Amino acid sequence: MAIQAGGRRGGRRGGFNEINITPLTDVFLVLVIILLITAPLIQNSGLKVELPSSSSGDKGETKSLIVGVGADGKFAVNGTVVSPNALLSAIQREAKATSQKVLVVQADGNAKQKDVVKVMDSARQAGLQKLVVATQQKN
């Protein structure tokens, strides 16, 4: 009785009949889950905005129309900087394209009140039903 090297029968070299992709599939599923969890957490107004603080820390709802108001009086609608004169048309266009009825205002803590009121008035004229002012939670 002889012992065969490598445990193969008849001295033939065996090859792979199929590739096991189960580990690769597991890795991709984990990456998809991580992406799905972190994607709603990333909301960018398009401007560098330092949110005012509050005890509730409401940062707005996910999948909302976001308007950023900078301390220098600049406006951004869903990450695109727009002029003050084009603010209403930009909000109307984005609200219609995304069929949103919620507007999240991410105003800098040093933004002028007239700029925030302009966003609120434009939202009302655009037919949006709900307005949320984003803040950061106090530490």
VOBA-1610 file (N, C-alpha, C; in pm, whole numbers, padded with zeros to 5 digits, always signed):
BEGIN
Met+00085-00115+00000Met+00000+00000+00000Met+00090+00123+00000Ala+00069+00208-00096Ala+00153+00326-00109Ala+00073+00450-00072Ile+00144+00545-00019Ile+00081+00673+00017Ile+00104+00769-00099Gln-00003+00830-00141Gln+00007+00922-00255Gln+00035+01063-00205Ala+00120+01133-00274Ala+00155+01269-00236Ala+00039+01363-00265Gly+00009+01447-00170Gly-00095+01546-00190Gly-00235+01492-00176Gly-00251+01365-00151Gly-00383+01308-00132Gly-00464+01296-00259Arg-00403+01304-00375Arg-00477+01294-00500Arg-00481+01148-00544Arg-00586+01113-00610Arg-00600+00975-00657Arg-00541+00958-00796Gly-00478+00850-00817Gly-00431+00814-00949Gly-00318+00901-01001Gly-00263+00988-00920Gly-00152+01071-00963Gly-00193+01182-01058Arg-00323+01205-01079Arg-00367+01312-01169Arg-00369+01444-01094Arg-00337+01549-01163Arg-00347+01681-01104Arg-00489+01731-01123Gly-00550+01766-01013Gly-00686+01820-01021Gly-00682+01972-01030Gly-00779+02029-01094Gly-00788+02175-01106Gly-00916+02224-01039Phe-00930+02353-01036Phe-01052+02412-00981Phe-01163+02401-01084Asn-01274+02346-01041Asn-01389+02339-01130Asn-01471+02467-01124Glu-01470+02532-01008Glu-01542+02658-00992Glu-01474+02740-00884Ile-01498+02871-00887Ile-01437+02962-00790Ile-01539+02992-00682Asn-01496+02985-00559Asn-01583+03014-00446Asn-01584+03166-00424Ile-01699+03231-00451Ile-01709+03377-00437Ile-01782+03418-00310Thr-01809+03325-00223Thr-01881+03357-00100Thr-01808+03460-00015Pro-01678+03450+00008Pro-01610+03554+00089Pro-01616+03692+00023Leu-01603+03697-00108Leu-01610+03824-00179Leu-01750+03885-00167Thr-01852+03803-00177Thr-01989+03849-00160Thr-02012+03903-00020Asp-01957+03837+00079Asp-01971+03884+00217Asp-01908+04021+00236Val-01792+04042+00177Val-01725+04171+00188Val-01809+04280+00123Phe-01862+04253+00005Phe-01944+04353-00064Phe-02072+04384+00013Leu-02132+04285+00073Leu-02254+04310+00151Leu-02224+04397+00273Val-02112+04375+00337Val-02074+04459+00450Val-02049+04603+00405Leu-01984+04621+00291Leu-01961+04755+00239Leu-02091+04826+00202Val-02186+04754+00147Val-02316+04813+00113Val-02389+04855+00240Ile-02384+04773+00343Ile-02449+04808+00470Ile-02386+04932+00531Ile-02254+04941+00529Ile-02185+05059+00581Ile-02225+05183+00502Leu-02231+05172+00370Leu-02271+05284+00286Leu-02413+05328+00316Leu-02504+05234+00333Leu-02643+05267+00361Leu-02660+05334+00497Ile-02576+05299+00592Ile-02587+05358+00725Ile-02527+05499+00727Thr-02415+05520+00657Thr-02348+05649+00665Thr-02398+05752+00565Ala-02460+05711+00457Ala-02504+05807+00355Ala-02603+05910+00407Pro-02704+05875+00485Pro-02795+05979+00535Pro-02731+06073+00635Leu-02620+06034+00694Leu-02555+06119+00793Leu-02473+06230+00730Ile-02445+06216+00601Ile-02363+06314+00532Ile-02455+06412+00462Gln-02472+06529+00521Gln-02551+06634+00459Gln-02463+06756+00448Asn-02446+06803+00327Asn-02358+06916+00303Asn-02439+07029+00242Ser-02437+07146+00306Ser-02514+07258+00255Ser-02442+07331+00143Gly-02314+07305+00122Gly-02239+07372+00017Gly-02162+07492+00066Leu-02191+07538+00186Leu-02120+07650+00246Leu-02060+07605+00377Lys-01952+07674+00418Lys-01897+07645+00551Lys-01985+07715+00651Val-02063+07637+00724Val-02162+07691+00816Val-02134+07639+00956Glu-02127+07730+01051Glu-02114+07693+01192Glu-02253+07705+01253Leu-02317+07590+01274Leu-02455+07590+01323Leu-02462+07641+01466Pro-02568+07716+01498Pro-02587+07755+01637Pro-02621+07633+01721Ser-02599+07640+01850Ser-02625+07524+01935Ser-02759+07539+02005Ser-02820+07423+02033Ser-02945+07418+02109Ser-02943+07291+02192Ser-03034+07282+02286Ser-03036+07163+02372Ser-03090+07041+02299Ser-03172+07059+02195Ser-03228+06944+02123Ser-03134+06894+02015Gly-03056+06982+01954Gly-02958+06941+01854Gly-03019+06888+01727Asp-03125+06948+01676Asp-03191+06901+01554Asp-03107+06937+01432Lys-03061+06837+01358Lys-02984+06861+01238Lys-03068+06846+01113Gly-03195+06825+01127Gly-03281+06814+01010Gly-03310+06670+00975Glu-03404+06656+00885Glu-03445+06523+00842Glu-03360+06479+00724Thr-03353+06350+00705Thr-03281+06299+00590Thr-03369+06317+00467Lys-03308+06319+00350Lys-03378+06335+00223Lys-03459+06464+00220Ser-03404+06571+00267Ser-03473+06699+00267Ser-03403+06796+00174Leu-03473+06898+00139Leu-03417+07008+00062Leu-03340+07096+00159Ile-03210+07115+00136Ile-03124+07186+00231Ile-03081+07319+00170Val-03102+07427+00246Val-03056+07559+00205Val-02958+07608+00311Gly-02837+07638+00268Gly-02735+07690+00358Gly-02729+07841+00350Val-02713+07905+00464Val-02699+08051+00471Val-02567+08079+00541Gly-02476+08142+00469Gly-02345+08172+00525Gly-02344+08303+00602Ala-02243+08321+00683Ala-02228+08444+00760Ala-02204+08563+00668Asp-02152+08537+00547Asp-02124+08643+00452Asp-02242+08674+00361Gly-02357+08611+00386Gly-02478+08639+00307Gly-02492+08555+00183Lys-02411+08450+00168Lys-02422+08361+00052Lys-02525+08253+00081Phe-02589+08205-00026Phe-02690+08100-00015Phe-02646+07979-00097Ala-02682+07860-00051Ala-02656+07737-00126Ala-02779+07649-00115Val-02826+07601-00228Val-02943+07512-00233Val-02892+07373-00271Asn-02906+07278-00179Asn-02857+07141-00196Asn-02712+07137-00245Gly-02629+07222-00186Gly-02487+07220-00216Gly-02443+07310-00330Thr-02537+07372-00401Thr-02503+07460-00513Thr-02520+07604-00470Val-02415+07682-00478Val-02420+07823-00438Val-02503+07900-00541Val-02599+07979-00490Val-02686+08059-00578Val-02683+08203-00530Ser-02716+08294-00619Ser-02722+08435-00583Ser-02852+08462-00508Pro-02858+08571-00430Pro-02982+08602-00358Pro-03102+08621-00450Asn-03078+08673-00571Asn-03188+08694-00666Asn-03240+08563-00723Ala-03156+08461-00730Ala-03196+08333-00788Ala-03239+08232-00682Leu-03248+08276-00556Leu-03280+08182-00447Leu-03417+08119-00464Leu-03519+08200-00491Leu-03656+08148-00504Leu-03666+08048-00618Ser-03611+08082-00735Ser-03620+07990-00849Ser-03542+07862-00823Ala-03429+07871-00752Ala-03350+07751-00722Ala-03426+07660-00624Ile-03491+07720-00525Ile-03570+07640-00430Ile-03688+07574-00501Gln-03756+07649-00587Gln-03870+07593-00661Gln-03825+07479-00751Arg-03713+07498-00821Arg-03663+07395-00912Arg-03625+07268-00836Glu-03552+07283-00725Glu-03510+07165-00647Glu-03629+07097-00581Ala-03724+07175-00532Ala-03842+07116-00468Ala-03924+07037-00570Lys-03934+07090-00690Lys-04010+07020-00794Lys-03935+06895-00842Ala-03803+06906-00856Ala-03724+06793-00904Ala-03721+06679-00803Thr-03718+06712-00674Thr-03708+06609-00572Thr-03842+06581-00503Ser-03945+06656-00541Ser-04080+06646-00482Ser-04076+06652-00329Gln-03995+06745-00278Gln-03983+06764-00134Gln-04081+06869-00085Lys-04130+06851+00036Lys-04217+06950+00100Lys-04154+07000+00230Val-04030+06958+00257Val-03959+06996+00379Val-03833+07071+00339Leu-03811+07186+00404Leu-03691+07264+00380Leu-03611+07271+00509Val-03484+07235+00502Val-03394+07243+00617Val-03304+07364+00596Val-03308+07457+00690Val-03225+07576+00684Val-03103+07553+00772Gln-02986+07552+00710Gln-02861+07539+00784Gln-02794+07676+00781Ala-02833+07759+00876Ala-02782+07897+00882Ala-02666+07905+00979Asp-02563+07977+00939Asp-02449+08002+01026Asp-02497+08080+01147Gly-02434+08058+01261Gly-02471+08128+01383Gly-02456+08279+01373Asn-02369+08324+01282Asn-02346+08467+01263Asn-02417+08521+01138Ala-02506+08441+01078Ala-02580+08487+00960Ala-02677+08596+01001Lys-02703+08686+00907Lys-02795+08796+00935Lys-02939+08746+00933Gln-03018+08806+01018Gln-03158+08766+01028Gln-03230+08787+00896Lys-03198+08893+00823Lys-03267+08920+00697Lys-03240+08810+00594Asp-03122+08747+00599Asp-03091+08638+00507Asp-03173+08514+00540Val-03189+08485+00669Val-03269+08369+00709Val-03417+08392+00676Val-03464+08514+00697Val-03603+08548+00665Val-03625+08537+00514Lys-03526+08575+00434Lys-03537+08562+00288Lys-03555+08416+00249Val-03481+08325+00313Val-03495+08182+00285Val-03635+08135+00326Met-03679+08177+00443Met-03812+08136+00490Met-03922+08187+00397Asp-03910+08311+00351Asp-04009+08367+00260Asp-04006+08295+00125Ser-03888+08264+00076Ser-03876+08191-00050Ser-03935+08051-00039Ala-03917+07988+00076Ala-03975+07854+00096Ala-04127+07860+00094Arg-04182+07963+00157Arg-04328+07977+00157Arg-04379+08001+00016Gln-04312+08087-00059Gln-04352+08115-00196Gln-04338+07994-00287Ala-04242+07907-00256Ala-04221+07786-00336Ala-04321+07677-00303Gly-04402+07697-00199Gly-04505+07600-00165Gly-04459+07489-00073Leu-04346+07507-00007Leu-04300+07405+00088Leu-04385+07410+00213Gln-04411+07294+00271Gln-04506+07285+00382Gln-04441+07287+00519Lys-04315+07252+00528Lys-04250+07243+00659Lys-04110+07302+00649Leu-04072+07375+00754Leu-03940+07436+00759Leu-03872+07393+00888Val-03749+07345+00876Val-03672+07300+00992Val-03544+07381+00997Val-03511+07434+01114Val-03385+07506+01131Val-03287+07410+01198Ala-03178+07382+01130Ala-03078+07286+01182Ala-02991+07354+01286Thr-02963+07281+01393Thr-02874+07327+01499Thr-02783+07211+01538Gln-02685+07240+01619Gln-02602+07132+01673Gln-02626+07124+01823Gln-02614+07005+01875Gln-02643+06983+02017Gln-02533+07038+02105Lys-02573+07098+02216Lys-02475+07150+02312Lys-02400+07035+02376Asn-02274+07058+02404Asn-02193+06953+02470Asn-02210+06959+02619
//
